[in-house]
Amino acid sequence: MVSERRKKENKPVLAICYDFDKTLSPDDMQAQGYIQSVYDGDIPSFWKESNQMAEDNEMDTNLAYMYKMVNEARGRIVLTRKSLQEYGAKVQLFPGVEEWFERIRAYGAEKGVIVEHYIISSGLKEMIEGTSVAKAGTFEKIYASSFMFDDKDVPIWPAQVINYTNKTQFLFRIEKGILDVNDSGVNDYFSPEDLRVPFRNMVYIGDSDTDIPCMKLVNINGGHSIGVYNNDTLDKTKVYKMIHDKRIKYYAPADYTENSKLDSLVKAIIDRTAVNEVLENIYFDCINERDQNDIRRSNDEVKRNRLDLILSLDGSGSFGTTHTLMKEMLLIDNWTEDEIEMLLDIALNNHPVRYLLNDLDVKTFYQKIIRLLPYKNEKAKRVEEHFE
């Protein structure tokens, strides 16, 4: 399998990350056809029993519902990847969702911003893949709980389980462009200017407590977290709490139609991203120029120090001073050809240095700098003649 790694673009990338249930769809995806077809009880009872199973077995709640889905299907329906996608095709979407993704992507392109859409959901990947928007190739990546299937496409084991705490790892994958869930390169260090999608260019759209870790992470790193609520019920209890707790910056009805509050908000974020990235690029240019200047100054200082040592050696009038200088000079590895020429002249013309050429430290130093020459010149050969 080829690892999904993406390089930094020559334009800013804005990643919009969505929860699915009650963010893009008014209800849990399992409750829109699947539960009714395989479960004798009502929908709330399914979730109550699933959560109780998780509590009784100290089990992840998502593993519990996945187990219950497979178990309840036994003897009632043939549960396969295809049937899960068929259930996904029946999932209702909020107003405007069908047209939203391409419209927002096109608006970004007008502003010089590459807009990418990602799903980060505790729902089922196979069902999300069955939705009309996923089949249209809308999403760069769908991170969701999923099954492993046997050779008959029957689910036999969880392949991926995504809960509210491990959702955040996928934001780091998007940030670095390392999208494969098994690629450990997500742990590599990236300098800020090399990040493909810095957090300031992320939008996270969600509806509930399970989205809070992602919302908080995006928020504290300069990104944009948006809480959505159902426009039919107008229940803003959750978004009020999230904005009070500083989990989100904005909230809006889950209405994805053109000119809706959410539409205007996301377009304003795109506008801001376009302008902000111009400033960020100027900032990084300034930082890089400063670093290059620091390097030049450091190199100049090193050169001055080497020249000071050479001049001191040339002016050395005693054996003690010569040996003291040799201790420092032996620590330097990057003498230039011009500097070596001056040092060879000193060895031939300065009495204390020439006299000490067979002392271990002086001899070692001159052997070392002669080896740095691309070829052994006459001065080097004459110095070597003084070695015993």
N, C-alpha and C positions, 0 to 999 in steps of 0.2 A: 504493500500500500504506500503510495506516494504521500509524504507528509504535506499537509496544507499550510504552507508558509507564504505569507504575502509581504512584499517589500513596500517600503514607504513610497507613496505616490508623489508626483510633482505638483499636486494640488492638495489642499486640506481634505481629509476624510472625516465626515460626521457619521458616527455609528449610532443608529437609533435601535435600542434594545427593548423588546416587549415581553412582558408576561403574556399568557394567552387567555386562560379562563378568567372571565369577568374583566378583562382588559380589552381584548379584541372580540370576545364572545360574551353574551350576557350571562352564561351559566357554565358550570363544569362540563367539559366535553363528554364525559362518561354519562352524564344525566340527560343527554339529548338523543337518546335512542338505544344506546347499549344497555343501560341498567333496566330499562323497561322491557327489553326483549329477553333477558336471561334471569331476572330476579323477581321472586314472587311478592316481595314486600314493596313498600314505597321507597322513593329516592332517599329521603332523610334516614330511613332505617338502614339502607345500604352503607351510608357513610358512618352511621353510629356504630354498626357492627364492625366495620373496617377499623375505625379508630379504637374500639374496645380491644380488638385483636392485637393492635399495635401496643396498647398499654399493657395488656396481659402478658405479652411476650417480650417486652422491652425492645420493640421492633420499630423501625422507621415507618412512619405512617404511609409513605409512598410505596414501600415494599408491601405493606399490608393491603393497600387497595389493588396493587398489581396481582398479588396472590389471589385475592377475592375475585377479581375479574376472571382469572383463569379457572378458578374453582367453580364459580357460579355458571360458567359457560358449559361445563362438563355435562353431557347428556342432553343439552338444550340446543346449542348451536355448534358449528365447527368454527372455532376461533382461529383465524390465520392472520397473517400480515394484510392480506387482501381485504378480509372482512373488517379489520380495524380501520383500514383506509376508507372503506365504504361507509362505516359509521362516521368517520371524520368528514366525509363529503356532505353529511346531513347537518353538521354543526352550524348553528345560526351565528352570524357575525353582526356586530354593531353597525349602525348606519354609516355608509361611506367607506367601510373597510376595503371593499373590493377595488375601489379606484384610488384609495389613499396612497399606496406605496409608490406607484408610478408617478403620481402627481407630485409628491414630495421629492422624489428623485429628480424629476424634471426641473422643479423649482431650484433645487440645489445646483444643478448643472448651469442654469442661467446665472447663478451667483458665483460660479467658479468653485463650487464645493461638491465633492463626491459624496452622495448620501448612500449609506448601506443600511439594510434592515436585518436584524437578528432576532431570533426567538430564544428566550431563556425561561423555560417553563418546567413546572413539576408535573404537567400533564403528559400525555403519551405522544411520543414523536410520531409513531405510526398513524395515529389519528390526525395529528396536525398535518402530516404529509398528504392526507386525503382531502384536505380543504382546497377549495378552488384557488385561494391565493398562493398556497404552497406549490400546487401543481403548475402554477403560472411561472414558477422560478423566482418568486419575489424575494426570498430570504437567502442571504449569503450563507447562513448556517442556522440550523435548528438544533439548539441544545435543549433536550427534553428527556424525560425518563423513557426507557425503551426496553424491548424484550430481545433476548437471543432466540432465534428460531431454528427448528430442525430442518431436515432436507425436504419436508413437506410444508414448510413455512408455518408450522405450529409453534406458538411460544412455549419455551421450555425452561427459561431462566431469565432473570433480569440482566440486561446488558449494561444499563446505565440507570442510576437513580439520582434524581436531582431534587434536593430539598432547599429550604430557604437559606441554609448556611453555606452549602457548597455552590450555590448559584454564582457567588462572587468570583470563583476561579475563571469563569468564562469571560468576565470583563477583562481580566488580565490577558487572556488569550487574544481577545479582540484588540487590546491595546498594543500588543507586540506583533500582531499578524500571524500568530502561531495557533492555528485553528483546530488542528488534530487533537482530540482529547487524550491521546496517548503520547504526545510529543512533549518530552521533558524540557525542551528548549524554553518553555514558558518561564522556567526558573532562571534563565540567563539574564545577566545585567544588560540593560540598554541605556545609553545616555539619553537624556530628555529630548534632545533634538532628533534622535533616531527612532523614536516611538512612532509606529504607524498611525495609531489613533490615541493620542494622549487623552487622559480623562476629561480635560476641559472640552474635548470634542465628542463627548458621549452624552446621549439622552437616554434615560431609563424611564419607561412608562409602565406603571403597575397600579394595582388597586387595593392591596391589602398588606397585612403584617408580614406575609411570606416574602414580600418584595423589599422589606426594610433594609436588610444588609446591603443589597445592591444599591438601593436609593442612597443610603448613607455614604457608601464608598464613593459613588459618583459625585455626590454633593460636596463632600469635604475635599475633593480633589479638583474642584472648579467646574464640574460638569453640571448637567441639568436633569433633575428628577421631577417627574410629573405624576401626580396622582389622578386617576380617573374614577368617575362614579357614574352609575346608571342614570341616564337622563329621564327614564320613565319613572323611577322611584324617587329621584332627587334626594336620595339619602347621602348626605355629605359627612356623616359621622366619622368615617375612617379618614377621609382626607383632611378634615379639621384637626384630628388628632395627629396625623402625620406632619402637617405643617406646624402645628404647635410644638411638636418634638423635634423640629428642624430636620425631618427625614426627607421632605420634598421642598422645592422652591415654589412650585406652582400646582394648581389643580384645575381640572376642566371636565365637562361632561364627556363621556365616551362616545362622542359624535365626531366621526372622521370625515364628514362631508365638507366640501369646499366652502370656505369663509366661516366655518364654525370657529368657536373659541380655541379649540385644540389646533385646528389648521393654522390660524393666525399666530398662535403661540410658537408652534414648531417652525413656521416660516421666519418669525422674528429671531429664533435661535440660529437658523441658517444664516440670516443677514449678519448677526453678531459674529458668527464663526468666520465668515469671509473677511470681515474687518479685523477681527482679533488676530487671525493668523498672519496678516500683513505685519502687524506689530510684533508678533512672536518671532517672525523671521528676521525682522530688524534687530530684535533683542539678541537672538542667537548669533547674528552676524557680529554684533558688538562684542559678545562674549568670546567668539572665536578670534576676533582681532586682538582682544585683550590677551588671550592665551598665547597667541603667536608673539605678541610683544613681550610677554613675560619670558617666553622661550629665548627670544633674541637677547633680552637683557641678561638672562641667566648665562647664555653662551658668551656674551661679551664679557661678563664678569669672570667667567672661567678662563677666557683667553687672557684677560688682564692679570689674573693670578699666575697663570703659567709664565707670562712675560716677566712679571715681578720676580719669579723664582729664577728665570734665566739670567736676568740682570744681576740678581743677588749672587748667583753662582759665578758670574763673570767678574764681579767685584770682590769675590772671596779672597781674603789674604791669609787665611789660616786653615789648617787641617780640620780643626774643630767645627768651624763654620761650614766647611764643605760637607762633612759628615752629617751635620744637622739638616742641611738643605737636601741631601740625598734621601733622607727619611721621607720627606714630603714628596719629592719628585718620583720616588718609586711607586707611590700610590696612584700616579696618573698614567692612564693607558692610551690616551688619544692625542699624542703629540703630532703636530703637522710636519710636513717635510721641511718647511722653512724653519720651524723651531728646532728640528733635529740638526739642520745645517748649522745653526747658531751654537747648539750644544757641542757639536763636533769641533767647531772652531775653538770653543773654550777648552775642550780636552787637550787640544794641540798647543794652545798658547798660554793657558793659565797654569802657572807653576804648581800650586797646591793640587789642582785637579789632575794634572798630568802625572804628578808624583804619586797620587793615590789611585791610579787607574787599576792597580792590581789588588786594592782592598776590596773585600767581598761586595760591599754595598755599591761602590762606585763602578766596579766591573760589571756587576749584575745590571745596573741601570743602563750602562752604555751598550751592553749586549742586547738588552731589551729594545732600545730605541733603534739600533741598527737593523734589527729584525723587522721593524715597522717600515723601513724603506722599500720601495718597489724594486730597487736594485742597489747593490752595494757600490757606492761611489768611491773615489780616490780618498776622500777624507775618512770615510769609514774604514777603509783598508789600512790607512796610516794609524788610526786609533787602535785597531786590532793588533798592529805590530807591537804596541806597547804592552799587550797582555802577555803574561808569562806562558 
